[in-house]
Amino acid sequence: MKTDEIRQICDQALAEYNFGEGVTLEATSGWEYSSNSSEVTCPVFLRFEEDDPEADTHLGTFSVVIEKGKVVQADCLCDGEMIGFPFSA
């Protein structure tokens, strides 16, 4: 797959991901992957509703596994915890 195709698939998975109630995706920092892996990751910056609005965001990792041009898994880890509702085909 071409880099643009991978990025588009991952962007769509991120846009559709349910991070859960009270969790807001504030920013991302680009997709990272290698040609010998089906996993693509992206640093994400999350805010939880109980956070002080002036506090720093939480750094997490959003992961997407792509096989044959389709997302087969998507999840987010932050502070060692699974965030939201992981997708697995």
GROMACS elastic network, one bead per residue, 0.5 to 0.9 nm:
[ bonds ]
;  ai    aj funct       b0    kb
    1     4     6  0.83613   500
    1     5     6  0.64328   500
    1     6     6  0.66585   500
    1    68     6  0.87853   500
    1    69     6  0.74750   500
    2     5     6  0.52753   500
    2     6     6  0.63672   500
    2     7     6  0.87148   500
    3     6     6  0.51489   500
    3     7     6  0.61381   500
    3     8     6  0.86073   500
    4     7     6  0.50743   500
    4     8     6  0.61078   500
    4     9     6  0.86589   500
    5     8     6  0.51148   500
    5     9     6  0.62192   500
    5    10     6  0.86058   500
    5    69     6  0.83817   500
    6     9     6  0.52287   500
    6    10     6  0.61716   500
    6    11     6  0.85251   500
    6    40     6  0.84351   500
    6    66     6  0.82243   500
    6    69     6  0.79296   500
    7    10     6  0.51385   500
    7    11     6  0.59459   500
    7    12     6  0.85447   500
    7    31     6  0.70304   500
    7    40     6  0.89818   500
    8    11     6  0.50759   500
    8    12     6  0.61995   500
    8    13     6  0.86821   500
    9    12     6  0.52481   500
    9    13     6  0.63419   500
    9    14     6  0.87763   500
    9    66     6  0.83517   500
    9    69     6  0.78652   500
    9    70     6  0.76078   500
    9    71     6  0.74048   500
   10    13     6  0.50044   500
   10    14     6  0.61366   500
   10    15     6  0.85338   500
   10    31     6  0.80338   500
   10    40     6  0.76458   500
   10    41     6  0.87261   500
   10    63     6  0.87050   500
   10    64     6  0.65489   500
   10    65     6  0.88739   500
   10    66     6  0.85574   500
   10    71     6  0.79949   500
   10    74     6  0.89953   500
   11    14     6  0.51285   500
   11    15     6  0.61024   500
   11    16     6  0.86545   500
   11    31     6  0.89453   500
   12    15     6  0.50600   500
   12    16     6  0.62055   500
   12    17     6  0.85689   500
   13    16     6  0.52492   500
   13    17     6  0.60215   500
   13    64     6  0.74953   500
   13    71     6  0.74310   500
   13    74     6  0.70756   500
   14    17     6  0.51587   500
   14    18     6  0.86040   500
   14    62     6  0.77218   500
   14    63     6  0.89640   500
   14    64     6  0.85389   500
   14    74     6  0.81639   500
   15    18     6  0.85162   500
   17    20     6  0.88946   500
   17    74     6  0.77895   500
   17    75     6  0.80280   500
   17    84     6  0.77798   500
   17    85     6  0.74031   500
   17    86     6  0.78520   500
   17    87     6  0.80499   500
   18    21     6  0.83875   500
   18    83     6  0.87660   500
   18    84     6  0.55402   500
   18    85     6  0.57599   500
   18    86     6  0.80349   500
   19    22     6  0.83420   500
   19    23     6  0.59059   500
   19    24     6  0.72284   500
   19    25     6  0.77655   500
   19    75     6  0.89925   500
   19    76     6  0.78831   500
   19    83     6  0.59227   500
   19    85     6  0.64102   500
   19    86     6  0.87160   500
   20    23     6  0.57864   500
   20    24     6  0.84347   500
   20    83     6  0.70236   500
   20    85     6  0.67634   500
   21    24     6  0.84491   500
   21    48     6  0.88784   500
   21    49     6  0.85739   500
   21    84     6  0.79826   500
   22    47     6  0.81628   500
   22    48     6  0.56211   500
   22    50     6  0.78911   500
   23    46     6  0.66568   500
   23    47     6  0.57358   500
   23    49     6  0.63101   500
   23    83     6  0.84946   500
   23    84     6  0.81797   500
   24    45     6  0.85848   500
   24    46     6  0.56215   500
   24    47     6  0.51728   500
   24    48     6  0.64497   500
   24    49     6  0.78908   500
   25    28     6  0.79809   500
   25    44     6  0.70877   500
   25    45     6  0.61433   500
   25    47     6  0.65813   500
   26    44     6  0.76484   500
   26    45     6  0.54665   500
   26    46     6  0.54830   500
   26    47     6  0.66286   500
   26    57     6  0.77387   500
   27    43     6  0.86233   500
   27    44     6  0.59400   500
   27    45     6  0.51660   500
   27    46     6  0.73476   500
   28    31     6  0.86709   500
   28    42     6  0.68022   500
   28    43     6  0.57435   500
   28    45     6  0.61099   500
   29    42     6  0.63151   500
   29    43     6  0.53594   500
   29    44     6  0.65089   500
   29    45     6  0.83963   500
   30    41     6  0.83680   500
   30    42     6  0.56595   500
   30    43     6  0.70035   500
   30    44     6  0.88230   500
   31    40     6  0.65544   500
   31    41     6  0.56369   500
   31    43     6  0.77224   500
   32    39     6  0.88694   500
   32    40     6  0.57657   500
   32    41     6  0.52485   500
   32    42     6  0.60601   500
   32    43     6  0.86897   500
   33    36     6  0.85693   500
   33    37     6  0.71193   500
   33    38     6  0.80686   500
   33    39     6  0.66724   500
   33    41     6  0.65646   500
   33    42     6  0.89447   500
   34    37     6  0.56767   500
   34    38     6  0.80934   500
   34    39     6  0.81540   500
   34    40     6  0.78764   500
   35    38     6  0.78333   500
   37    40     6  0.78598   500
   37    65     6  0.87237   500
   38    64     6  0.81754   500
   38    65     6  0.54036   500
   38    66     6  0.53673   500
   38    67     6  0.65380   500
   39    63     6  0.67222   500
   39    64     6  0.56025   500
   39    66     6  0.64859   500
   39    73     6  0.89432   500
   40    62     6  0.83800   500
   40    63     6  0.57263   500
   40    64     6  0.51584   500
   40    65     6  0.62363   500
   40    66     6  0.77932   500
   41    61     6  0.64987   500
   41    62     6  0.55472   500
   41    64     6  0.62697   500
   41    65     6  0.87271   500
   42    60     6  0.84090   500
   42    61     6  0.56926   500
   42    62     6  0.51934   500
   42    63     6  0.65328   500
   42    64     6  0.86898   500
   43    59     6  0.68204   500
   43    60     6  0.58150   500
   43    62     6  0.63129   500
   43    63     6  0.89080   500
   44    58     6  0.81098   500
   44    59     6  0.58409   500
   44    60     6  0.50646   500
   44    61     6  0.57094   500
   44    62     6  0.64335   500
   44    76     6  0.86283   500
   44    78     6  0.87777   500
   45    57     6  0.56591   500
   45    58     6  0.54642   500
   45    60     6  0.61475   500
   45    61     6  0.85462   500
   46    57     6  0.54014   500
   46    58     6  0.50165   500
   46    59     6  0.64316   500
   46    60     6  0.70600   500
   46    78     6  0.83638   500
   47    50     6  0.84858   500
   47    51     6  0.67765   500
   47    53     6  0.84943   500
   47    55     6  0.89140   500
   47    56     6  0.81892   500
   47    57     6  0.52490   500
   47    58     6  0.62490   500
   48    51     6  0.53861   500
   48    52     6  0.87802   500
   48    57     6  0.82017   500
   48    58     6  0.82373   500
   49    52     6  0.81604   500
   49    53     6  0.85894   500
   50    53     6  0.87288   500
   51    54     6  0.81887   500
   51    55     6  0.66690   500
   51    56     6  0.87104   500
   51    57     6  0.84773   500
   52    55     6  0.51975   500
   52    56     6  0.85181   500
   53    56     6  0.82385   500
   58    78     6  0.70445   500
   58    79     6  0.75840   500
   59    77     6  0.88920   500
   59    78     6  0.62508   500
   59    79     6  0.74756   500
   60    76     6  0.67338   500
   60    77     6  0.54376   500
   60    79     6  0.68844   500
   60    80     6  0.86670   500
   60    83     6  0.88118   500
   61    75     6  0.83144   500
   61    76     6  0.55467   500
   61    77     6  0.53187   500
   61    78     6  0.64622   500
   62    74     6  0.73344   500
   62    75     6  0.58167   500
   62    77     6  0.65861   500
   62    78     6  0.87398   500
   63    73     6  0.78709   500
   63    74     6  0.55398   500
   63    75     6  0.54485   500
   63    76     6  0.61827   500
   63    77     6  0.83041   500
   64    71     6  0.67310   500
   64    72     6  0.76806   500
   64    73     6  0.56617   500
   64    75     6  0.68204   500
   64    76     6  0.89968   500
   65    70     6  0.83310   500
   65    71     6  0.58217   500
   65    72     6  0.56825   500
   65    73     6  0.50549   500
   65    74     6  0.64606   500
   66    69     6  0.60286   500
   66    70     6  0.53223   500
   66    72     6  0.57831   500
   66    73     6  0.73048   500
   67    70     6  0.54105   500
   67    71     6  0.65195   500
   67    72     6  0.65466   500
   68    71     6  0.85074   500
   71    74     6  0.72088   500
   71    87     6  0.87500   500
   71    88     6  0.81957   500
   71    89     6  0.76180   500
   72    87     6  0.75127   500
   72    88     6  0.54629   500
   73    86     6  0.73612   500
   73    87     6  0.52377   500
   73    89     6  0.63117   500
   74    85     6  0.88454   500
   74    86     6  0.56773   500
   74    88     6  0.65781   500
   75    82     6  0.73423   500
   75    83     6  0.74390   500
   75    84     6  0.76715   500
   75    85     6  0.71684   500
   75    87     6  0.64222   500
   75    88     6  0.85762   500
   76    81     6  0.82970   500
   76    82     6  0.58078   500
   76    83     6  0.53406   500
   76    84     6  0.70803   500
   76    85     6  0.84173   500
   76    86     6  0.72076   500
   77    80     6  0.60533   500
   77    81     6  0.54079   500
   77    83     6  0.57447   500
   77    84     6  0.89578   500
   78    81     6  0.53395   500
   78    82     6  0.65200   500
   78    83     6  0.65399   500
   79    82     6  0.85024   500
   82    85     6  0.81747   500
   82    86     6  0.79919   500
   83    86     6  0.78473   500
